[in-house]
Amino acid sequence: MPSEAPDLELYELTGCPYCVKVRRALSDLDLSYESHRVPRRRSERTAVYEVSGQCQVPVLVDNTNGVEGMAESDDIVAYLYETYGDGTEPPPSGVVGRLLTRLF
């Protein structure tokens, strides 16, 4: 029996701050996903190119909702909170924004 594709897939690069932002949103929303670690060299990111038409990361695939190759971390985070967040707003991005939310 063939296995089904996971609902959410994230193409990411180790050490990428934009990928960290998306992983944080996935964690905050308690969403499971399959991680696809991509090579550091852009010329070797064929899998990312096949799903999104470009070589930058992060890239999100949401098989449930037909989203193929969404790029740009801010767009991905906004999409995740809008689709899976039950009306919650995404937390501020960056260290300063997260610190301010904890203080006030």
Contacts in CASP RR format, 6 or more apart in sequence:
PFRMAT RR
TARGET T0000
AUTHOR 0000-0000-0000
METHOD contacts of the structure
MODEL  1
MPSEAPDLELYELTGCPYCVKVRRALSDLDLSYESHRVPRRRSERTAVYE
VSGQCQVPVLVDNTNGVEGMAESDDIVAYLYETYGDGTEPPPSGVVGRLL
TRLF
5 63 0 8 1.000
6 32 0 8 1.000
6 33 0 8 1.000
6 34 0 8 1.000
6 63 0 8 1.000
7 32 0 8 1.000
7 33 0 8 1.000
7 62 0 8 1.000
7 63 0 8 1.000
7 64 0 8 1.000
8 26 0 8 1.000
8 31 0 8 1.000
8 32 0 8 1.000
8 33 0 8 1.000
8 34 0 8 1.000
8 60 0 8 1.000
8 61 0 8 1.000
8 62 0 8 1.000
8 63 0 8 1.000
8 64 0 8 1.000
9 33 0 8 1.000
9 34 0 8 1.000
9 35 0 8 1.000
9 36 0 8 1.000
9 60 0 8 1.000
9 61 0 8 1.000
9 63 0 8 1.000
10 19 0 8 1.000
10 22 0 8 1.000
10 23 0 8 1.000
10 26 0 8 1.000
10 33 0 8 1.000
10 34 0 8 1.000
10 35 0 8 1.000
10 36 0 8 1.000
10 58 0 8 1.000
10 59 0 8 1.000
10 60 0 8 1.000
10 61 0 8 1.000
11 36 0 8 1.000
11 38 0 8 1.000
11 45 0 8 1.000
11 47 0 8 1.000
11 48 0 8 1.000
11 51 0 8 1.000
11 52 0 8 1.000
11 57 0 8 1.000
11 58 0 8 1.000
11 59 0 8 1.000
11 60 0 8 1.000
11 61 0 8 1.000
11 69 0 8 1.000
12 19 0 8 1.000
12 22 0 8 1.000
12 23 0 8 1.000
12 35 0 8 1.000
12 36 0 8 1.000
12 37 0 8 1.000
12 38 0 8 1.000
12 57 0 8 1.000
12 58 0 8 1.000
13 19 0 8 1.000
13 37 0 8 1.000
13 38 0 8 1.000
13 40 0 8 1.000
13 57 0 8 1.000
13 58 0 8 1.000
14 37 0 8 1.000
16 57 0 8 1.000
16 58 0 8 1.000
18 57 0 8 1.000
18 58 0 8 1.000
18 73 0 8 1.000
19 57 0 8 1.000
19 58 0 8 1.000
19 73 0 8 1.000
21 73 0 8 1.000
21 74 0 8 1.000
21 77 0 8 1.000
21 93 0 8 1.000
21 94 0 8 1.000
22 58 0 8 1.000
22 60 0 8 1.000
22 73 0 8 1.000
22 76 0 8 1.000
22 77 0 8 1.000
22 80 0 8 1.000
25 76 0 8 1.000
25 77 0 8 1.000
25 80 0 8 1.000
25 81 0 8 1.000
25 90 0 8 1.000
26 33 0 8 1.000
26 80 0 8 1.000
28 91 0 8 1.000
29 80 0 8 1.000
29 81 0 8 1.000
29 84 0 8 1.000
29 85 0 8 1.000
31 80 0 8 1.000
31 84 0 8 1.000
36 47 0 8 1.000
36 48 0 8 1.000
38 44 0 8 1.000
38 45 0 8 1.000
38 47 0 8 1.000
38 48 0 8 1.000
38 57 0 8 1.000
39 45 0 8 1.000
42 55 0 8 1.000
42 56 0 8 1.000
43 55 0 8 1.000
45 55 0 8 1.000
45 57 0 8 1.000
48 54 0 8 1.000
48 55 0 8 1.000
48 56 0 8 1.000
48 57 0 8 1.000
48 59 0 8 1.000
49 55 0 8 1.000
51 59 0 8 1.000
51 61 0 8 1.000
51 68 0 8 1.000
51 69 0 8 1.000
52 59 0 8 1.000
52 68 0 8 1.000
52 69 0 8 1.000
52 70 0 8 1.000
52 71 0 8 1.000
53 69 0 8 1.000
54 71 0 8 1.000
56 71 0 8 1.000
58 71 0 8 1.000
58 73 0 8 1.000
58 76 0 8 1.000
59 69 0 8 1.000
59 70 0 8 1.000
59 71 0 8 1.000
60 67 0 8 1.000
60 69 0 8 1.000
60 70 0 8 1.000
60 76 0 8 1.000
60 79 0 8 1.000
60 80 0 8 1.000
61 67 0 8 1.000
61 68 0 8 1.000
61 69 0 8 1.000
61 70 0 8 1.000
62 70 0 8 1.000
62 79 0 8 1.000
62 83 0 8 1.000
65 83 0 8 1.000
67 79 0 8 1.000
70 76 0 8 1.000
70 79 0 8 1.000
74 93 0 8 1.000
77 90 0 8 1.000
77 93 0 8 1.000
78 90 0 8 1.000
80 90 0 8 1.000
81 87 0 8 1.000
81 88 0 8 1.000
81 89 0 8 1.000
81 90 0 8 1.000
91 97 0 8 1.000
91 98 0 8 1.000
91 101 0 8 1.000
92 98 0 8 1.000
92 100 0 8 1.000
92 101 0 8 1.000
END
